Structure formats: C-alpha cells, structure tokens
Amino acid sequence: MNPSQRLLVVLPLCLLLGACSNLTQREYERCIAGVTAIGGAVGGAVSGGSGVLPGAVGGAGFSALWCTEAEPPPPPPADSDGDGVVDGSDRCPGTPAGARVDARGCALDSDGDGVPDYRDRCARTPAGVTVDDSGCPVKDEVVLTVDEVNFAFDSAELDAASRRALDGIVDTVKAHGGLTLGVIGHTDSTGPEAYNQKLSERRAAAVRDYLVSRGVNADALVASGRGESEPVAGNDTREGRERNRRVELVVQ
C-alpha cells in the first residue's frame, strides 16, 4: 500500500477517534466497538501480506486502548426532588413537585407565617398573626387593626384618608376569602356609653360596606360594634383616644 492509500485509510480513523472524545455512555460503547473494528482493518491494511493478522490485532488493541482513555463525560449532578437545586446544595430535600423554592432548595414562605406557600390557604397574612397548619389565622385572632379610620363628628361616613387606608388592606382581606371576618368597630370614651355603642356599630357597617364596594365578598364580612368597652390605650390623652377609635378585622 503506497503512502497515499495509507492516508486515505488512516485519515477517517483519526477523525473518528477525535469524535469519540465527547460522547454519551451509549455512544461511548459504540465507539469502542466501531473504532476497534476500524483499527483492526487499518492495521491489517498497513501491514500488508503476511502481516495482516498481527496488524489487525495491533490496530484493534490500539483503538480499544484509545477509547478506554477517552472516558465519557460524567453524568449531571442529581436533583432528586426536581426543584432545580442539586442534591449537594439542597438543604430541604423532598420538596413536593411544583413548590417554589429559594436558592437553598427550601419552599418559599412569602408572608413569613411559618407555613410554606404551597400549602398556605391564606397568603399575605400580616406579620405577628397566629396561624393554623393551613396558614390561616386562628379563631378570634385580630387579622388587621385599622386605626386611621376617621369620621366627621356624629357621622359614620368615611373621609378620604380613611378610604385610602382601607384601599391599602383590600388585597390582604381578599387573601382571607375562605374565612369569615368580623368587622369590629371601637370608640373612645367620649360621650355616653350607649351612644358610643351605636356609633361603633354604624362605623363598622360603613367599613364593611366600603370593603364590599372594593370587591371583598360580602358574605365573608360581619359588622358589629364594641363601643368603648375594649380600649387599647388610655382615654385620658388625645393620642390614646385616637388609638381607641379603630376598626379591627377578627377571625370568626
């Protein structure tokens, strides 16, 4: 075999050897079989005549050795729970499928109530509210206190500032749509007690009606008043009286 003929035989083998350097496991196994066969044929062709058998054996051995050294790439890192965080970095293995996780592989808890988002039935629960296993506030828990609610003297009509304050809590109230919330009105101690009781009821009803006008489910809101009976501050100062004039949303 002249040099040109040898080149025509050896060149495809070299190209094939180069292609074997980046293979999957199955392709790698095929590489061993294919290149070994080609190596044997090339060895036989190059040796010529009576050296065909030794050349074939030598070529086969070379190609098998080459493929063994050209090991396949390692498999990708395992992610057993399929959350996008590999097992070696996943601090919360076994996260349920579909649950949103942080960079550590732990389920997100957007409202910080201790219940992960994927099983939190009451999203956006305000900070400090006690919740049950489903992430919803427990019975008699105050979900929100709106102390910016103001009325004109002897009036149950919300002013502009009060409406803005209520607009800011609409989304949070809607997030608790599966619960019944009491809208509880409170007053300070100025004036007769019986009058304050009626006034607290009228103001609670005004807040409920406004929330309903903003899309909150009417069946989920029950208005009532407690008058001056449950102060949260002293009524002997202006600041204390302002704090007592409030509306609370309470789980029923």
PyMOL commands that set and color helices and strands:
alter all, ss='L'
color gray80, all
select helices_A, chain A and resi 3-19+25-47+49-69+87-89+117-119+160-167+170-175+193-213+218-220+238-244
alter helices_A, ss='H'
color red, helices_A
select strands_A, chain A and resi 142-146+181-185+221-225+247-251
alter strands_A, ss='S'
color yellow, strands_A
deselect
rebuild
show_as cartoon
